[in-house]
Amino acid sequence: MKPAGEQAPAARQVICPHCKGPAVYAPSNAFRPFCSERCKNIDFGAWANEDFRMPDKGSLEDQLTDPGALQ
């Protein structure tokens, strides 16, 4: 139990990955770390569209047969 008069800590604020606005990072925000359902859905759409792809470096076999790949 908390002593009388002691308040719960303030909810942590983070930066929304999409709009860069403030977002509450607490169980009360169902969209965390996003600030809203809109930002969460936009980010999910970009993910589903493969906008967050990492460049492919090719297979190990390609790297071993390409003289310039191992430099």
DSSP file (Angstrom, degrees, kcal/mol; ACC not computed):
  #  RESIDUE AA STRUCTURE BP1 BP2  ACC     N-H-->O    O-->H-N    N-H-->O    O-->H-N    TCO  KAPPA ALPHA  PHI   PSI    X-CA   Y-CA   Z-CA
    1    1 A M              0   0    0      0, 0.0     3,-0.0     0, 0.0     0, 0.0   0.000 360.0 360.0 360.0 147.6    0.0    0.0    0.0
    2    2 A K        -     0   0    0      1,-0.1     3,-0.1     4,-0.1     6,-0.0  -0.676 360.0-104.2 -88.1 143.5    1.1    3.5   -0.7
    3    3 A P    >   -     0   0    0      0, 0.0     3,-1.9     0, 0.0    -1,-0.1  -0.306  51.0 -84.9 -61.4 151.3    1.3    6.0    2.2
    4    4 A A  T 3  S+     0   0    0      1,-0.2     3,-0.1    -3,-0.0     0, 0.0  -0.316 115.4  23.6 -58.8 136.7   -1.6    8.5    2.4
    5    5 A G  T 3  S+     0   0    0      1,-0.3     2,-0.4    -3,-0.1    -1,-0.2   0.230  88.5 125.0  92.3 -13.8   -1.0   11.5    0.2
    6    6 A E    <   -     0   0    0     -3,-1.9    -1,-0.3     1,-0.0     2,-0.2  -0.683  50.5-147.0 -83.4 129.2    1.4    9.8   -2.2
    7    7 A Q        -     0   0    0     -2,-0.4     3,-0.1    -3,-0.1    -1,-0.0  -0.600  20.5-102.1 -94.6 154.8    0.3   10.1   -5.8
    8    8 A A        -     0   0    0     -2,-0.2    -1,-0.1     1,-0.1     3,-0.1  -0.427  51.4 -92.3 -67.2 148.2    0.9    7.5   -8.5
    9    9 A P        -     0   0    0      0, 0.0    -1,-0.1     0, 0.0     3,-0.1  -0.289  48.7 -97.8 -62.1 149.1    3.7    8.4  -10.9
   10   10 A A        -     0   0    0      1,-0.1     3,-0.1    -3,-0.1     2,-0.0  -0.335  47.0 -93.7 -65.6 147.9    2.7   10.4  -14.0
   11   11 A A        -     0   0    0      1,-0.1     2,-0.2    -3,-0.1    15,-0.1  -0.367  46.5-105.9 -63.4 141.2    2.2    8.4  -17.1
   12   12 A R  E     -A   25   0A   0     13,-0.6    13,-3.4    -3,-0.1     2,-0.4  -0.488  30.2-145.5 -72.0 135.1    5.3    8.2  -19.3
   13   13 A Q  E     +A   24   0A   0     11,-0.2     2,-0.3    -2,-0.2    11,-0.2  -0.875  21.7 174.8-102.4 133.2    5.3   10.4  -22.4
   14   14 A V  E     -A   23   0A   0      9,-3.0     9,-2.6    -2,-0.4     2,-0.5  -0.803  37.1 -96.4-126.7 171.9    7.0    9.1  -25.6
   15   15 A I  E     -A   22   0A   0     -2,-0.3     6,-0.1     7,-0.2     5,-0.0  -0.802  39.9-116.5 -93.0 128.8    7.3   10.5  -29.1
   16   16 A C     >  -     0   0    0      5,-3.3     4,-1.7    -2,-0.5    18,-0.2  -0.455  18.6-137.7 -62.7 127.4    4.8    8.9  -31.6
   17   17 A P  T  4 S+     0   0    0      0, 0.0    -1,-0.2     0, 0.0    17,-0.1   0.754  97.1  38.5 -61.3 -23.7    6.8    7.1  -34.2
   18   18 A H  T  4 S+     0   0    0      3,-0.1    16,-0.0     1,-0.0    -2,-0.0   0.940 130.9  17.7 -92.1 -59.5    4.5    8.4  -37.0
   19   19 A C  T  4 S-     0   0    0      2,-0.1    -1,-0.0     3,-0.0    15,-0.0   0.552  90.0-130.1 -95.3  -7.4    3.6   12.0  -36.3
   20   20 A K     <  +     0   0    0     -4,-1.7     3,-0.1     1,-0.2    -1,-0.0   0.617  64.5 130.9  67.6  14.7    6.3   12.8  -33.7
   21   21 A G        -     0   0    0      1,-0.1    -5,-3.3    -6,-0.1    -1,-0.2  -0.339  69.1 -73.9 -86.2 175.3    3.7   14.2  -31.3
   22   22 A P  E     -A   15   0A   0      0, 0.0     2,-0.4     0, 0.0    -7,-0.2  -0.474  49.5-173.6 -73.1 141.6    3.4   13.2  -27.6
   23   23 A A  E     -A   14   0A   0     -9,-2.6    -9,-3.0    -2,-0.2     2,-0.5  -1.000  25.1-123.4-136.2 136.8    2.0    9.8  -26.8
   24   24 A V  E     -A   13   0A   0     -2,-0.4     2,-1.1   -11,-0.2   -11,-0.2  -0.678  17.4-155.1 -79.7 124.3    1.1    8.3  -23.5
   25   25 A Y  E     +A   12   0A   0    -13,-3.4   -13,-0.6    -2,-0.5    -1,-0.1  -0.723  54.6 103.1-102.1  82.7    3.0    5.1  -22.9
   26   26 A A  S >  S-     0   0    0     -2,-1.1     3,-2.4     3,-0.2     6,-0.3  -0.968  87.3 -97.3-154.0 160.5    0.7    3.4  -20.4
   27   27 A P  T 3  S+     0   0    0      0, 0.0     5,-0.0     0, 0.0    -2,-0.0   0.741 117.7  69.5 -56.5 -21.9   -2.0    0.7  -20.4
   28   28 A S  T 3  S+     0   0    0      1,-0.1     2,-0.8     2,-0.1     3,-0.1   0.697  88.0  71.1 -70.2 -17.5   -4.6    3.4  -20.7
   29   29 A N    X   -     0   0    0     -3,-2.4     3,-1.6     1,-0.1    -3,-0.2  -0.858  64.3-171.4-102.1 101.8   -3.4    4.1  -24.3
   30   30 A A  T 3  S+     0   0    0     -2,-0.8    -1,-0.1     1,-0.3     6,-0.1   0.641  84.3  53.6 -66.8 -13.5   -4.5    1.1  -26.4
   31   31 A F  T >  S+     0   0    0      3,-0.2     3,-2.5     4,-0.1    -1,-0.3   0.312  89.9 179.4-104.5   7.2   -2.4    2.4  -29.3
   32   32 A R  T <   +     0   0    0     -3,-1.6     3,-0.1     1,-0.4    -7,-0.1  -0.211  64.1  27.1 -55.2 141.9    0.9    2.8  -27.6
   33   33 A P  T 3  S+     0   0    0      0, 0.0    -1,-0.4     0, 0.0     2,-0.1  -0.963 119.4  70.5 -85.3   9.8    3.6    3.7  -28.6
   34   34 A F  S <  S-     0   0    0     -3,-2.5    -3,-0.2   -18,-0.2   -10,-0.1  -0.479  77.8-133.3 -84.9 159.9    1.4    5.6  -31.1
   35   35 A C  S    S+     0   0    0     -2,-0.1     2,-0.3   -12,-0.1   -11,-0.1   0.718  81.9   5.4 -83.9 -21.3   -0.7    8.6  -30.1
   36   36 A S  S  > S-     0   0    0     -5,-0.2     4,-1.9     1,-0.1     5,-0.1  -0.955  74.3-102.5-154.8 168.3   -3.8    7.5  -31.9
   37   37 A E  H  > S+     0   0    0     -2,-0.3     4,-2.6     1,-0.2     5,-0.2   0.861 118.6  58.9 -64.0 -35.2   -5.5    4.7  -33.8
   38   38 A R  H  > S+     0   0    0      2,-0.2     4,-2.3     1,-0.2    -1,-0.2   0.943 107.1  44.5 -60.1 -49.6   -4.9    6.7  -37.0
   39   39 A C  H  > S+     0   0    0      1,-0.2     4,-2.2     2,-0.2    -1,-0.2   0.894 113.3  51.7 -63.4 -39.8   -1.1    6.8  -36.5
   40   40 A K  H  X S+     0   0    0     -4,-1.9     4,-2.4     1,-0.2    -1,-0.2   0.922 111.6  46.6 -62.5 -43.9   -1.0    3.1  -35.6
   41   41 A N  H  X S+     0   0    0     -4,-2.6     4,-2.5     2,-0.2    -2,-0.2   0.866 110.5  52.0 -69.2 -36.3   -3.0    2.2  -38.8
   42   42 A I  H  X S+     0   0    0     -4,-2.3     4,-2.0     2,-0.2    -1,-0.2   0.930 112.6  46.0 -63.4 -44.3   -0.8    4.4  -41.0
   43   43 A D  H  X S+     0   0    0     -4,-2.2     4,-2.3     2,-0.2    -2,-0.2   0.910 112.5  50.2 -64.6 -42.8    2.3    2.7  -39.7
   44   44 A F  H  X S+     0   0    0     -4,-2.4     4,-2.9     1,-0.2    -1,-0.2   0.898 108.9  52.6 -63.3 -39.8    0.7   -0.7  -40.0
   45   45 A G  H  X S+     0   0    0     -4,-2.5     4,-1.7     2,-0.2    -1,-0.2   0.900 109.5  48.6 -61.5 -41.4   -0.2    0.1  -43.6
   46   46 A A  H  <>S+     0   0    0     -4,-2.0     5,-2.9     2,-0.2     6,-0.4   0.897 112.7  48.5 -65.5 -39.7    3.4    1.1  -44.4
   47   47 A W  H ><5S+     0   0    0     -4,-2.3     3,-1.6     1,-0.2    -2,-0.2   0.932 111.8  48.4 -64.3 -45.7    4.6   -2.2  -42.8
   48   48 A A  H 3<5S+     0   0    0     -4,-2.9    -1,-0.2     1,-0.3    -2,-0.2   0.797 109.1  54.0 -65.9 -28.1    2.1   -4.3  -44.7
   49   49 A N  T 3<5S-     0   0    0     -4,-1.7    -1,-0.3    -5,-0.2    -2,-0.2   0.393 116.2-118.5 -84.3   2.3    3.2   -2.5  -47.9
   50   50 A E  T X 5 +     0   0    0     -3,-1.6     3,-0.9    -5,-0.1    -3,-0.2   0.805  67.7 142.8  62.4  34.1    6.8   -3.4  -47.1
   51   51 A D  T 3 < +     0   0    0     -5,-2.9    -4,-0.2     1,-0.2    -1,-0.1   0.671  66.7  59.8 -72.8 -16.3    7.9    0.2  -46.9
   52   52 A F  T 3  S+     0   0    0     -6,-0.4    -1,-0.2    -5,-0.2    -5,-0.1  -0.004  77.4 146.8-101.6  28.6   10.2   -0.8  -44.0
   53   53 A R    <   -     0   0    0     -3,-0.9     3,-0.0     1,-0.1    -6,-0.0  -0.281  44.3-133.9 -66.1 148.5   12.3   -3.3  -46.0
   54   54 A M        -     0   0    0      1,-0.0    -1,-0.1     0, 0.0     2,-0.1  -0.816  34.5 -99.5 -95.9 143.5   16.0   -3.8  -45.3
   55   55 A P        -     0   0    0      0, 0.0     2,-0.5     0, 0.0    -1,-0.0  -0.382  36.2-122.0 -64.7 141.2   18.2   -3.9  -48.4
   56   56 A D        -     0   0    0      1,-0.1     3,-0.1    -2,-0.1    -3,-0.0  -0.719  17.1-163.8 -85.9 127.4   19.2   -7.4  -49.5
   57   57 A K        -     0   0    0     -2,-0.5    -1,-0.1     1,-0.3     2,-0.0   0.418  45.2-113.9 -89.5   1.7   22.9   -8.0  -49.6
   58   58 A G        -     0   0    0      4,-0.1    -1,-0.3     5,-0.0     2,-0.1  -0.142  44.4 -53.0  87.8 170.4   22.5  -11.1  -51.7
   59   59 A S     >  -     0   0    0      1,-0.1     4,-2.0    -3,-0.1     5,-0.2  -0.328  49.6-109.7 -78.3 164.8   23.2  -14.7  -50.7
   60   60 A L  H  > S+     0   0    0      1,-0.2     4,-2.2     2,-0.2     5,-0.2   0.870 121.1  56.2 -60.8 -37.3   26.5  -15.9  -49.3
   61   61 A E  H  > S+     0   0    0      1,-0.2     4,-1.7     2,-0.2    -1,-0.2   0.913 106.0  49.9 -62.9 -41.9   27.1  -17.7  -52.6
   62   62 A D  H  > S+     0   0    0      1,-0.2     4,-1.3     2,-0.2    -1,-0.2   0.898 111.0  49.8 -62.1 -39.8   26.7  -14.4  -54.5
   63   63 A Q  H  < S+     0   0    0     -4,-2.0     7,-0.3     1,-0.2     6,-0.2   0.872 110.3  49.9 -67.6 -36.2   29.1  -12.7  -52.2
   64   64 A L  H  < S+     0   0    0     -4,-2.2    -1,-0.2     1,-0.2    -2,-0.2   0.807 115.3  42.4 -73.6 -29.2   31.7  -15.4  -52.6
   65   65 A T  H  < S+     0   0    0     -4,-1.7    -1,-0.2    -5,-0.2    -2,-0.2   0.616  99.4  79.4 -92.9 -12.7   31.5  -15.3  -56.4
   66   66 A D    >X  -     0   0    0     -4,-1.3     3,-1.3    -5,-0.2     4,-0.6  -0.852  67.8-156.8 -96.5 112.5   31.4  -11.5  -56.8
   67   67 A P  T 34 S+     0   0    0      0, 0.0     3,-0.3     0, 0.0    -1,-0.1   0.791  91.7  48.5 -61.4 -27.4   35.0  -10.2  -56.4
   68   68 A G  T >4 S+     0   0    0      1,-0.2     3,-0.8     2,-0.1    -5,-0.1   0.593  94.2  76.0 -87.7 -10.0   33.8   -6.7  -55.3
   69   69 A A  T <4 S+     0   0    0     -3,-1.3    -1,-0.2    -6,-0.2    -5,-0.1   0.776  91.7  50.8 -75.4 -27.0   31.3   -7.9  -52.7
   70   70 A L  T 3<        0   0    0     -4,-0.6    -1,-0.2    -3,-0.3    -2,-0.1   0.316 360.0 360.0 -95.5   9.2   33.8   -8.8  -50.0
   71   71 A Q    <         0   0    0     -3,-0.8    -1,-0.2    -4,-0.0    -2,-0.1   0.494 360.0 360.0 -76.5 360.0   35.7   -5.6  -50.0
